[in-house]
Amino acid sequence: MNYFVLPLAYLLGAAPFGVLAARICGVDIFQVGSGSTGATNVIRACGKGWGLAVFVLDVLKGALAAYLGALAFPPAAHPHNSWLIISCGILAMLGHSASVFIRFRGGKSAATGLGVALALDWRIFLAAALLTLLIRQLTGYQSAASLIAGLAAALLFWLTPQPPAYRLLATAAVAFVWHKHIPNIKRLAAGTETKITAQKNG
């Protein structure tokens, strides 16, 4: 019965909060900016208040998926359970980027991945969250902040005592997020990326 938490983790990640927020604002999120359902694009569509709300919800759904995994498969019960816990985290990230509720479209999973980190080690989550805010404040680029903070979080999972499964998740997650950000990376290199500070307020 515990294995039902795996598809549940995907469905949690698939919850399209960005789409719902944009609809409340009277906007089709897929027709705005990058077409992503993540918080940054919601800021473009509806303003910073809505974007912050979507960011928090996307973090929480990743954290909840991994937390439910830990409840269903307690790490102390069996050493292999850590692999099932990270499976819940990975499924939540996949759900966010390819949601069954919106024809397998979605966002880039940075916030959802951050939520998974929260469930696994709150200290690494806090470090990554603070680094995200700092880089965004210094550069104005949310994409750069997500990319660098993701790398830092993965490095911290390797530099601190963690189960091998968590380290694998951190490495796979940052690779996945970087892959989803390839268009942003190209725009950053070309100097054409849009700064978050230039987005709509509200």
C-alpha positions as a Markdown table, in Angstrom:
| # | Residue | x | y | z |
|---|---|---|---|---|
| 1 | Met | 0.0 | 0.0 | 0.0 |
| 2 | Asn | 2.8 | 2.4 | 0.8 |
| 3 | Tyr | 3.9 | 2.4 | -2.9 |
| 4 | Phe | 0.8 | 4.4 | -3.7 |
| 5 | Val | 2.8 | 7.4 | -2.5 |
| 6 | Leu | 4.9 | 7.3 | -5.7 |
| 7 | Pro | 2.1 | 8.2 | -8.1 |
| 8 | Leu | 0.8 | 10.6 | -5.5 |
| 9 | Ala | 4.1 | 12.4 | -5.5 |
| 10 | Tyr | 3.8 | 12.9 | -9.2 |
| 11 | Leu | 0.3 | 14.2 | -8.9 |
| 12 | Leu | 1.4 | 16.6 | -6.2 |
| 13 | Gly | 4.2 | 17.9 | -8.4 |
| 14 | Ala | 1.8 | 18.1 | -11.3 |
| 15 | Ala | -0.6 | 20.6 | -9.5 |
| 16 | Pro | -0.5 | 23.6 | -11.9 |
| 17 | Phe | -0.5 | 26.4 | -9.5 |
| 18 | Gly | 1.0 | 28.8 | -12.0 |
| 19 | Val | -1.8 | 28.1 | -14.5 |
| 20 | Leu | -4.5 | 28.6 | -11.9 |
| 21 | Ala | -3.0 | 31.9 | -10.7 |
| 22 | Ala | -2.8 | 33.2 | -14.2 |
| 23 | Arg | -6.4 | 32.2 | -14.9 |
| 24 | Ile | -7.5 | 34.1 | -11.9 |
| 25 | Cys | -5.7 | 37.1 | -13.3 |
| 26 | Gly | -7.4 | 36.5 | -16.7 |
| 27 | Val | -4.2 | 35.5 | -18.5 |
| 28 | Asp | -3.2 | 32.4 | -20.4 |
| 29 | Ile | 0.2 | 31.7 | -18.9 |
| 30 | Phe | 1.2 | 29.7 | -22.0 |
| 31 | Gln | 0.9 | 32.9 | -24.1 |
| 32 | Val | 3.1 | 35.0 | -21.8 |
| 33 | Gly | 6.9 | 35.2 | -21.9 |
| 34 | Ser | 8.5 | 31.8 | -22.0 |
| 35 | Gly | 5.2 | 29.9 | -21.7 |
| 36 | Ser | 6.5 | 28.3 | -18.5 |
| 37 | Thr | 4.1 | 27.7 | -15.6 |
| 38 | Gly | 6.7 | 28.6 | -13.0 |
| 39 | Ala | 6.7 | 31.6 | -10.6 |
| 40 | Thr | 8.9 | 33.8 | -12.8 |
| 41 | Asn | 6.5 | 33.6 | -15.7 |
| 42 | Val | 3.6 | 34.2 | -13.4 |
| 43 | Ile | 5.3 | 37.5 | -12.4 |
| 44 | Arg | 5.3 | 38.5 | -16.0 |
| 45 | Ala | 1.6 | 37.6 | -16.3 |
| 46 | Cys | 0.2 | 38.8 | -12.9 |
| 47 | Gly | 2.9 | 40.6 | -10.9 |
| 48 | Lys | 5.2 | 39.8 | -8.0 |
| 49 | Gly | 2.5 | 39.0 | -5.4 |
| 50 | Trp | 1.1 | 36.2 | -7.5 |
| 51 | Gly | 4.5 | 35.0 | -8.5 |
| 52 | Leu | 5.6 | 34.8 | -4.8 |
| 53 | Ala | 2.4 | 32.8 | -4.0 |
| 54 | Val | 3.1 | 30.4 | -6.8 |
| 55 | Phe | 6.8 | 30.0 | -5.8 |
| 56 | Val | 5.8 | 29.1 | -2.2 |
| 57 | Leu | 3.2 | 26.6 | -3.4 |
| 58 | Asp | 5.6 | 25.0 | -5.8 |
| 59 | Val | 8.2 | 24.7 | -3.0 |
| 60 | Leu | 5.6 | 23.2 | -0.7 |
| 61 | Lys | 4.4 | 20.6 | -3.1 |
| 62 | Gly | 8.0 | 19.3 | -3.6 |
| 63 | Ala | 8.5 | 19.3 | 0.2 |
| 64 | Leu | 5.2 | 17.5 | 0.8 |
| 65 | Ala | 6.0 | 14.8 | -1.8 |
| 66 | Ala | 9.4 | 14.0 | -0.3 |
| 67 | Tyr | 8.0 | 14.2 | 3.3 |
| 68 | Leu | 5.2 | 11.7 | 2.4 |
| 69 | Gly | 7.9 | 9.5 | 0.9 |
| 70 | Ala | 9.8 | 9.6 | 4.2 |
| 71 | Leu | 6.6 | 8.7 | 6.1 |
| 72 | Ala | 5.8 | 5.8 | 3.8 |
| 73 | Phe | 9.4 | 4.6 | 3.7 |
| 74 | Pro | 11.2 | 5.5 | 7.0 |
| 75 | Pro | 14.9 | 5.7 | 6.4 |
| 76 | Ala | 15.6 | 4.0 | 9.7 |
| 77 | Ala | 13.5 | 1.0 | 8.8 |
| 78 | His | 15.6 | 0.0 | 5.8 |
| 79 | Pro | 18.7 | 1.5 | 4.2 |
| 80 | His | 17.2 | 1.2 | 0.8 |
| 81 | Asn | 14.2 | 3.3 | 1.7 |
| 82 | Ser | 16.2 | 6.5 | 1.0 |
| 83 | Trp | 16.0 | 5.5 | -2.7 |
| 84 | Leu | 12.2 | 5.4 | -2.5 |
| 85 | Ile | 12.2 | 8.8 | -0.8 |
| 86 | Ile | 14.2 | 10.4 | -3.6 |
| 87 | Ser | 12.0 | 8.7 | -6.1 |
| 88 | Cys | 9.1 | 10.7 | -4.7 |
| 89 | Gly | 11.2 | 13.9 | -5.0 |
| 90 | Ile | 12.1 | 13.1 | -8.6 |
| 91 | Leu | 8.5 | 12.2 | -9.5 |
| 92 | Ala | 7.3 | 15.6 | -8.0 |
| 93 | Met | 9.8 | 17.4 | -10.2 |
| 94 | Leu | 8.8 | 15.5 | -13.3 |
| 95 | Gly | 5.1 | 16.2 | -12.4 |
| 96 | His | 5.8 | 19.9 | -12.3 |
| 97 | Ser | 7.6 | 20.0 | -15.6 |
| 98 | Ala | 5.3 | 17.6 | -17.4 |
| 99 | Ser | 1.9 | 17.9 | -15.7 |
| 100 | Val | -0.8 | 15.4 | -16.7 |
| 101 | Phe | -3.3 | 18.2 | -15.9 |
| 102 | Ile | -2.1 | 20.5 | -18.6 |
| 103 | Arg | -1.2 | 18.2 | -21.4 |
| 104 | Phe | 2.3 | 17.4 | -20.0 |
| 105 | Arg | 3.5 | 21.0 | -20.0 |
| 106 | Gly | 4.8 | 22.8 | -17.0 |
| 107 | Gly | 7.7 | 24.7 | -15.5 |
| 108 | Lys | 11.4 | 24.2 | -14.9 |
| 109 | Ser | 11.2 | 22.5 | -11.5 |
| 110 | Ala | 13.7 | 24.7 | -9.7 |
| 111 | Ala | 11.2 | 25.7 | -6.9 |
| 112 | Thr | 9.8 | 22.2 | -6.6 |
| 113 | Gly | 13.4 | 20.8 | -6.4 |
| 114 | Leu | 14.1 | 23.4 | -3.7 |
| 115 | Gly | 11.1 | 22.0 | -1.8 |
| 116 | Val | 12.4 | 18.5 | -2.0 |
| 117 | Ala | 15.7 | 19.8 | -0.5 |
| 118 | Leu | 13.6 | 21.3 | 2.3 |
| 119 | Ala | 12.2 | 17.8 | 3.2 |
| 120 | Leu | 15.6 | 16.1 | 3.0 |
| 121 | Asp | 17.8 | 18.7 | 4.8 |
| 122 | Trp | 16.4 | 22.1 | 5.9 |
| 123 | Arg | 19.9 | 23.5 | 6.3 |
| 124 | Ile | 20.7 | 23.0 | 2.6 |
| 125 | Phe | 17.3 | 24.3 | 1.7 |
| 126 | Leu | 18.0 | 27.5 | 3.7 |
| 127 | Ala | 21.4 | 28.0 | 2.2 |
| 128 | Ala | 20.1 | 27.5 | -1.3 |
| 129 | Ala | 17.1 | 29.8 | -0.7 |
| 130 | Leu | 19.3 | 32.6 | 0.7 |
| 131 | Leu | 21.7 | 32.2 | -2.2 |
| 132 | Thr | 18.8 | 32.4 | -4.7 |
| 133 | Leu | 17.6 | 35.7 | -3.1 |
| 134 | Leu | 21.2 | 37.1 | -3.0 |
| 135 | Ile | 22.0 | 36.4 | -6.6 |
| 136 | Arg | 18.6 | 37.6 | -7.8 |
| 137 | Gln | 19.1 | 40.8 | -5.9 |
| 138 | Leu | 22.6 | 41.3 | -7.2 |
| 139 | Thr | 22.0 | 40.4 | -10.9 |
| 140 | Gly | 18.3 | 40.8 | -11.4 |
| 141 | Tyr | 18.2 | 37.4 | -13.1 |
| 142 | Gln | 16.0 | 34.7 | -11.6 |
| 143 | Ser | 17.4 | 32.1 | -14.0 |
| 144 | Ala | 21.0 | 32.7 | -12.9 |
| 145 | Ala | 19.9 | 32.6 | -9.3 |
| 146 | Ser | 18.2 | 29.2 | -9.8 |
| 147 | Leu | 21.1 | 27.8 | -11.7 |
| 148 | Ile | 23.8 | 28.8 | -9.3 |
| 149 | Ala | 21.8 | 28.0 | -6.1 |
| 150 | Gly | 21.0 | 24.6 | -7.6 |
| 151 | Leu | 24.7 | 23.8 | -8.1 |
| 152 | Ala | 25.5 | 25.0 | -4.6 |
| 153 | Ala | 22.8 | 22.8 | -3.1 |
| 154 | Ala | 24.1 | 19.8 | -5.0 |
| 155 | Leu | 27.6 | 20.5 | -3.8 |
| 156 | Leu | 26.4 | 20.8 | -0.2 |
| 157 | Phe | 24.7 | 17.4 | -0.4 |
| 158 | Trp | 28.1 | 16.0 | -1.4 |
| 159 | Leu | 30.1 | 17.9 | 1.3 |
| 160 | Thr | 27.8 | 17.0 | 4.2 |
| 161 | Pro | 27.0 | 13.6 | 5.6 |
| 162 | Gln | 24.1 | 12.4 | 3.5 |
| 163 | Pro | 22.8 | 9.0 | 2.2 |
| 164 | Pro | 24.1 | 8.2 | -1.2 |
| 165 | Ala | 20.6 | 8.3 | -2.6 |
| 166 | Tyr | 20.2 | 12.0 | -1.6 |
| 167 | Arg | 23.5 | 12.9 | -3.3 |
| 168 | Leu | 22.3 | 11.1 | -6.4 |
| 169 | Leu | 19.1 | 13.0 | -6.3 |
| 170 | Ala | 20.9 | 16.4 | -5.9 |
| 171 | Thr | 23.1 | 15.6 | -8.9 |
| 172 | Ala | 20.2 | 14.4 | -11.1 |
| 173 | Ala | 18.0 | 17.3 | -10.0 |
| 174 | Val | 20.5 | 20.0 | -10.8 |
| 175 | Ala | 21.2 | 18.4 | -14.2 |
| 176 | Phe | 17.5 | 18.3 | -14.9 |
| 177 | Val | 17.0 | 22.0 | -13.9 |
| 178 | Trp | 20.0 | 23.1 | -15.9 |
| 179 | His | 18.6 | 21.2 | -18.9 |
| 180 | Lys | 15.2 | 22.9 | -18.6 |
| 181 | His | 17.1 | 26.2 | -18.4 |
| 182 | Ile | 19.1 | 25.8 | -21.6 |
| 183 | Pro | 17.1 | 28.6 | -23.4 |
| 184 | Asn | 17.8 | 30.9 | -20.4 |
| 185 | Ile | 21.5 | 30.0 | -20.4 |
| 186 | Lys | 21.7 | 30.9 | -24.1 |
| 187 | Arg | 19.9 | 34.2 | -23.4 |
| 188 | Leu | 22.2 | 34.9 | -20.5 |
| 189 | Ala | 25.3 | 34.3 | -22.7 |
| 190 | Ala | 23.9 | 36.6 | -25.4 |
| 191 | Gly | 22.9 | 39.3 | -22.9 |
| 192 | Thr | 19.2 | 39.1 | -23.9 |
| 193 | Glu | 17.7 | 37.5 | -20.7 |
| 194 | Thr | 15.0 | 39.5 | -19.1 |
| 195 | Lys | 15.6 | 40.7 | -15.6 |
| 196 | Ile | 13.1 | 39.8 | -12.9 |
| 197 | Thr | 13.4 | 43.4 | -11.7 |
| 198 | Ala | 11.9 | 44.6 | -15.0 |
| 199 | Gln | 8.8 | 42.5 | -14.6 |
| 200 | Lys | 5.3 | 43.7 | -13.8 |
| 201 | Asn | 4.6 | 44.7 | -10.2 |
| 202 | Gly | 1.4 | 43.7 | -8.4 |
